[in-house]
Amino acid sequence: MATTQTNTRPPRGILQDAGELAVASDRTGTTRHRYAMVVSFNTEEELRQALEAHQCRYQDSQAIQEARHG
């Protein structure tokens, strides 16, 4: 009988940046968001899992950690 291993940990995103963000779109042009946070994942599959589970955990990027504790 084959066994399958299930990963029950939620995907971990990394907080890359916080602050003002400009988003460019073909339909709407550039939209600026004064308060924004960018969370990245290692793979598209990790992102998909986080969205499907309606949860994600993140860890601060090195730059964010240094800014907070600077």
Secondary structure, 3 states (H helix, E strand, C coil): CCCCCCCCCCCEEEEEEEEEEEEEECCCEEEEEEEEEEEECCCHHHHHHHHHHCCCEEEECHHHHHHHHC
